[in-house]
Amino acid sequence: MQDLFNKRRTAVRACLLCALILMTGCQTTGMAPQPTDEKPQESAFQPATFAGTPQSEVTTIHHLVHGLIEDMMASMRSTGKVNSVVVADFVFLDGQYDKSGLLGKQLAQSMMSELHQSGLKVLDHKVTDYIRVTRDGDLVLSRDYKELRPDVQAQFVIAGTLTRHQNGILVQARMVNLLGKDIVAAAQTLLPTQQVRALLASIGGEDMLPGSAL
């Protein structure tokens, strides 16, 4: 009888010892990790950076034309809905009105883009009714009036003049009703000399500033 009691007491002690070991192991596992001096590993992907002037600080002719269009829209008289508009090349005020240089043509191109983005219907009157496939390229634009439609159904035209200034080029733009020739919107701005000189004429192209240079 005494032997049986001793065996039971030994078994109880063994169970208590196992329980104590298990509890000690759980406490060790649940301990918070100790802080280390190791720095977190940086991602291999890094945003691209570019040397030079930040893009937000670069002002081009296109940005200046954007402000010019905003001023024109703010000054527009109530004419009802503007159904369609065409943009003509700008010419120098003291020059020939039958010739435009690179600056005047680029201003017209920029204004076409800005007017379209503002929601107006812009007609490109230099687009032909066909594509000319030649050795020099597949072309659809033309400056030959014989290849273009004579009846462009436009309600308004954007025209403008350029004037040389000691700090750049003064640009006067206006929207004119083709039917009554009345001006419905107008604005002006100054193109700094640096931005005007940034334009590069193509090889064999006409001078950007005919007659003189800035």
C-alpha positions as a LaTeX table, in Angstrom:
\begin{tabular}{lrrr}
\hline
Residue & $x$ (\AA) & $y$ (\AA) & $z$ (\AA) \\
\hline
Met1 & 0.00 & 0.00 & 0.00 \\
Gln2 & 2.86 & 2.35 & 0.87 \\
Asp3 & 4.53 & 1.57 & $-2.47$ \\
Leu4 & 1.37 & 2.56 & $-4.38$ \\
Phe5 & 1.18 & 5.85 & $-2.49$ \\
Asn6 & 4.82 & 6.62 & $-3.28$ \\
Lys7 & 4.27 & 5.91 & $-6.99$ \\
Arg8 & 1.27 & 8.24 & $-7.12$ \\
Arg9 & 3.21 & 11.01 & $-5.33$ \\
Thr10 & 6.07 & 10.64 & $-7.80$ \\
Ala11 & 3.67 & 10.88 & $-10.77$ \\
Val12 & 2.08 & 14.06 & $-9.39$ \\
Arg13 & 5.53 & 15.62 & $-8.96$ \\
Ala14 & 6.41 & 14.72 & $-12.56$ \\
Cys15 & 3.20 & 16.35 & $-13.86$ \\
Leu16 & 3.84 & 19.50 & $-11.87$ \\
Leu17 & 7.42 & 19.65 & $-13.19$ \\
Cys18 & 6.22 & 19.29 & $-16.81$ \\
Ala19 & 3.61 & 22.05 & $-16.30$ \\
Leu20 & 6.24 & 24.36 & $-14.85$ \\
Ile21 & 8.56 & 23.74 & $-17.82$ \\
Leu22 & 5.76 & 24.49 & $-20.30$ \\
Met23 & 4.82 & 27.74 & $-18.55$ \\
Thr24 & 8.42 & 28.89 & $-18.54$ \\
Gly25 & 8.73 & 28.16 & $-22.27$ \\
Cys26 & 5.59 & 30.17 & $-23.11$ \\
Gln27 & 6.85 & 33.21 & $-21.22$ \\
Thr28 & 10.17 & 33.06 & $-23.04$ \\
Thr29 & 8.50 & 32.81 & $-26.45$ \\
Gly30 & 6.18 & 35.75 & $-25.81$ \\
Met31 & 8.94 & 38.18 & $-24.85$ \\
Ala32 & 9.21 & 41.31 & $-27.04$ \\
Pro33 & 12.21 & 41.43 & $-29.38$ \\
Gln34 & 15.12 & 43.47 & $-28.15$ \\
Pro35 & 15.90 & 46.67 & $-30.13$ \\
Thr36 & 18.89 & 46.45 & $-32.43$ \\
Asp37 & 21.10 & 49.03 & $-34.09$ \\
Glu38 & 20.47 & 47.62 & $-37.58$ \\
Lys39 & 18.82 & 50.08 & $-40.00$ \\
Pro40 & 15.83 & 48.89 & $-42.05$ \\
Gln41 & 16.80 & 47.79 & $-45.52$ \\
Glu42 & 16.00 & 50.43 & $-48.13$ \\
Ser43 & 13.95 & 49.56 & $-51.17$ \\
Ala44 & 15.88 & 48.95 & $-54.36$ \\
Phe45 & 13.40 & 51.23 & $-56.22$ \\
Gln46 & 14.16 & 54.93 & $-56.04$ \\
Pro47 & 12.22 & 57.73 & $-57.76$ \\
Ala48 & 13.89 & 59.09 & $-60.87$ \\
Thr49 & 15.68 & 62.41 & $-60.55$ \\
Phe50 & 16.89 & 64.67 & $-63.30$ \\
Ala51 & 19.68 & 67.19 & $-63.18$ \\
Gly52 & 19.08 & 70.78 & $-64.18$ \\
Thr53 & 16.16 & 73.13 & $-63.65$ \\
Pro54 & 13.04 & 71.52 & $-62.15$ \\
Gln55 & 10.24 & 71.12 & $-64.66$ \\
Ser56 & 7.87 & 73.24 & $-62.57$ \\
Glu57 & 10.26 & 76.19 & $-62.97$ \\
Val58 & 10.59 & 75.90 & $-66.75$ \\
Thr59 & 8.37 & 78.32 & $-68.67$ \\
Thr60 & 7.89 & 77.73 & $-72.39$ \\
Ile61 & 5.92 & 79.52 & $-75.08$ \\
His62 & 3.19 & 76.93 & $-74.61$ \\
His63 & 2.77 & 77.91 & $-70.94$ \\
Leu64 & 2.56 & 81.60 & $-71.88$ \\
Val65 & $-0.03$ & 80.85 & $-74.56$ \\
His66 & $-2.09$ & 79.03 & $-71.93$ \\
Gly67 & $-2.28$ & 82.25 & $-69.91$ \\
Leu68 & $-3.06$ & 84.22 & $-73.06$ \\
Ile69 & $-6.03$ & 81.96 & $-73.84$ \\
Glu70 & $-7.33$ & 82.29 & $-70.28$ \\
Asp71 & $-7.23$ & 86.10 & $-70.59$ \\
Met72 & $-9.06$ & 85.93 & $-73.91$ \\
Met73 & $-11.79$ & 83.70 & $-72.49$ \\
Ala74 & $-12.20$ & 86.08 & $-69.53$ \\
Ser75 & $-12.63$ & 89.06 & $-71.87$ \\
Met76 & $-15.02$ & 87.33 & $-74.30$ \\
Arg77 & $-18.25$ & 89.14 & $-74.97$ \\
Ser78 & $-21.51$ & 87.24 & $-74.87$ \\
Thr79 & $-21.84$ & 85.84 & $-78.38$ \\
Gly80 & $-23.79$ & 82.70 & $-77.66$ \\
Lys81 & $-22.23$ & 79.32 & $-78.37$ \\
Val82 & $-18.91$ & 79.30 & $-80.22$ \\
Asn83 & $-19.53$ & 76.60 & $-82.81$ \\
Ser84 & $-16.12$ & 76.53 & $-84.50$ \\
Val85 & $-12.89$ & 78.49 & $-84.69$ \\
Val86 & $-9.76$ & 78.50 & $-86.86$ \\
Val87 & $-6.35$ & 79.89 & $-85.94$ \\
Ala88 & $-4.23$ & 81.91 & $-88.34$ \\
Asp89 & $-0.45$ & 82.35 & $-88.14$ \\
Phe90 & 0.68 & 85.49 & $-86.32$ \\
Val91 & 2.51 & 88.22 & $-88.25$ \\
Phe92 & 4.78 & 91.08 & $-87.25$ \\
Leu93 & 2.94 & 94.35 & $-86.84$ \\
Asp94 & 5.47 & 96.34 & $-88.85$ \\
Gly95 & 6.09 & 93.60 & $-91.40$ \\
Gln96 & 4.29 & 92.05 & $-94.34$ \\
Tyr97 & 0.89 & 90.62 & $-93.50$ \\
Asp98 & 1.29 & 87.96 & $-96.19$ \\
Lys99 & 4.25 & 86.26 & $-94.50$ \\
Ser100 & 4.72 & 84.61 & $-91.09$ \\
Gly101 & 7.90 & 83.34 & $-89.49$ \\
Leu102 & 8.59 & 80.40 & $-87.19$ \\
Leu103 & 7.44 & 82.28 & $-84.07$ \\
Gly104 & 4.10 & 83.23 & $-85.61$ \\
Lys105 & 3.49 & 79.68 & $-86.79$ \\
Gln106 & 4.41 & 78.15 & $-83.43$ \\
Leu107 & 2.07 & 80.53 & $-81.62$ \\
Ala108 & $-0.76$ & 79.41 & $-83.88$ \\
Gln109 & 0.00 & 75.75 & $-83.20$ \\
Ser110 & 0.10 & 76.29 & $-79.43$ \\
Met111 & $-3.15$ & 78.23 & $-79.51$ \\
Met112 & $-4.87$ & 75.44 & $-81.44$ \\
Ser113 & $-3.87$ & 72.97 & $-78.73$ \\
Glu114 & $-4.98$ & 75.24 & $-75.88$ \\
Leu115 & $-8.30$ & 76.13 & $-77.51$ \\
His116 & $-9.05$ & 72.45 & $-78.10$ \\
Gln117 & $-8.24$ & 71.58 & $-74.50$ \\
Ser118 & $-10.51$ & 74.39 & $-73.31$ \\
Gly119 & $-13.44$ & 72.67 & $-75.04$ \\
Leu120 & $-13.82$ & 74.73 & $-78.21$ \\
Lys121 & $-14.27$ & 73.14 & $-81.63$ \\
Val122 & $-11.07$ & 73.96 & $-83.53$ \\
Leu123 & $-10.83$ & 73.40 & $-87.28$ \\
Asp124 & $-7.48$ & 72.67 & $-88.91$ \\
His125 & $-7.84$ & 74.29 & $-92.31$ \\
Lys126 & $-4.46$ & 73.00 & $-93.50$ \\
Val127 & $-5.62$ & 69.36 & $-93.56$ \\
Thr128 & $-6.27$ & 68.01 & $-97.06$ \\
Asp129 & $-8.93$ & 65.49 & $-98.07$ \\
Tyr130 & $-6.33$ & 62.83 & $-98.79$ \\
Ile131 & $-2.91$ & 61.54 & $-97.73$ \\
Arg132 & $-0.02$ & 62.12 & $-100.13$ \\
Val133 & 2.29 & 59.10 & $-100.09$ \\
Thr134 & 5.73 & 60.28 & $-101.22$ \\
Arg135 & 9.38 & 59.37 & $-100.78$ \\
Asp136 & 9.63 & 62.17 & $-98.21$ \\
Gly137 & 6.79 & 60.81 & $-96.09$ \\
Asp138 & 3.05 & 60.27 & $-95.87$ \\
Leu139 & 1.68 & 63.80 & $-95.68$ \\
Val140 & $-1.75$ & 65.21 & $-94.95$ \\
Leu141 & $-0.97$ & 68.88 & $-94.22$ \\
Ser142 & $-0.48$ & 71.42 & $-96.98$ \\
Arg143 & 0.09 & 75.15 & $-97.47$ \\
Asp144 & $-1.04$ & 75.02 & $-101.09$ \\
Tyr145 & $-4.50$ & 76.61 & $-101.26$ \\
Lys146 & $-5.26$ & 74.51 & $-104.35$ \\
Glu147 & $-5.15$ & 71.37 & $-102.19$ \\
Leu148 & $-7.35$ & 72.79 & $-99.44$ \\
Arg149 & $-11.06$ & 73.37 & $-99.15$ \\
Pro150 & $-12.05$ & 76.95 & $-99.98$ \\
Asp151 & $-15.16$ & 76.81 & $-97.79$ \\
Val152 & $-13.98$ & 76.31 & $-94.21$ \\
Gln153 & $-17.11$ & 76.43 & $-92.09$ \\
Ala154 & $-15.69$ & 78.44 & $-89.20$ \\
Gln155 & $-17.57$ & 80.97 & $-87.12$ \\
Phe156 & $-14.56$ & 82.71 & $-85.60$ \\
Val157 & $-10.87$ & 83.15 & $-86.36$ \\
Ile158 & $-7.97$ & 83.72 & $-83.97$ \\
Ala159 & $-5.48$ & 86.21 & $-85.42$ \\
Gly160 & $-2.70$ & 88.27 & $-83.94$ \\
Thr161 & 0.31 & 90.49 & $-84.40$ \\
Leu162 & 3.85 & 90.51 & $-83.00$ \\
Thr163 & 5.88 & 93.54 & $-81.96$ \\
Arg164 & 9.57 & 93.56 & $-81.09$ \\
His165 & 10.30 & 94.76 & $-77.56$ \\
Gln166 & 13.57 & 95.28 & $-75.71$ \\
Asn167 & 12.58 & 92.47 & $-73.34$ \\
Gly168 & 11.13 & 90.09 & $-75.91$ \\
Ile169 & 8.13 & 90.00 & $-78.23$ \\
Leu170 & 4.74 & 91.57 & $-77.54$ \\
Val171 & 1.87 & 89.33 & $-78.66$ \\
Gln172 & $-1.59$ & 90.76 & $-79.37$ \\
Ala173 & $-4.23$ & 88.10 & $-80.00$ \\
Arg174 & $-7.90$ & 88.50 & $-80.82$ \\
Met175 & $-10.91$ & 86.40 & $-81.74$ \\
Val176 & $-12.83$ & 87.89 & $-84.65$ \\
Asn177 & $-16.29$ & 87.04 & $-85.95$ \\
Leu178 & $-15.77$ & 86.14 & $-89.61$ \\
Leu179 & $-19.24$ & 87.34 & $-90.55$ \\
Gly180 & $-19.26$ & 90.81 & $-89.03$ \\
Lys181 & $-15.48$ & 91.21 & $-88.45$ \\
Asp182 & $-16.19$ & 92.35 & $-84.87$ \\
Ile183 & $-13.72$ & 91.45 & $-82.12$ \\
Val184 & $-15.32$ & 89.30 & $-79.45$ \\
Ala185 & $-12.22$ & 88.61 & $-77.32$ \\
Ala186 & $-8.69$ & 89.98 & $-77.03$ \\
Ala187 & $-5.59$ & 89.62 & $-74.89$ \\
Gln188 & $-1.88$ & 90.39 & $-74.99$ \\
Thr189 & 1.28 & 89.14 & $-73.35$ \\
Leu190 & 5.04 & 89.47 & $-73.53$ \\
Leu191 & 7.20 & 86.56 & $-74.65$ \\
Pro192 & 10.60 & 86.89 & $-72.94$ \\
Thr193 & 13.66 & 86.98 & $-75.17$ \\
Gln194 & 14.95 & 83.73 & $-73.65$ \\
Gln195 & 11.82 & 81.80 & $-74.64$ \\
Val196 & 11.77 & 83.27 & $-78.14$ \\
Arg197 & 15.40 & 82.34 & $-78.72$ \\
Ala198 & 14.66 & 78.80 & $-77.53$ \\
Leu199 & 12.89 & 78.11 & $-80.82$ \\
Leu200 & 15.17 & 76.56 & $-83.43$ \\
Ala201 & 14.47 & 76.99 & $-87.11$ \\
Ser202 & 14.70 & 73.87 & $-89.23$ \\
Ile203 & 17.49 & 73.55 & $-91.78$ \\
Gly204 & 16.61 & 75.71 & $-94.75$ \\
Gly205 & 13.64 & 77.19 & $-92.87$ \\
Glu206 & 12.85 & 80.87 & $-92.78$ \\
Asp207 & 14.15 & 83.17 & $-90.10$ \\
Met208 & 12.24 & 83.23 & $-86.83$ \\
Leu209 & 12.49 & 87.01 & $-86.66$ \\
Pro210 & 12.57 & 88.29 & $-90.26$ \\
Gly211 & 14.41 & 91.54 & $-90.82$ \\
Ser212 & 16.34 & 91.62 & $-87.54$ \\
Ala213 & 17.32 & 89.58 & $-84.50$ \\
Leu214 & 16.54 & 90.16 & $-80.85$ \\
\hline
\end{tabular}
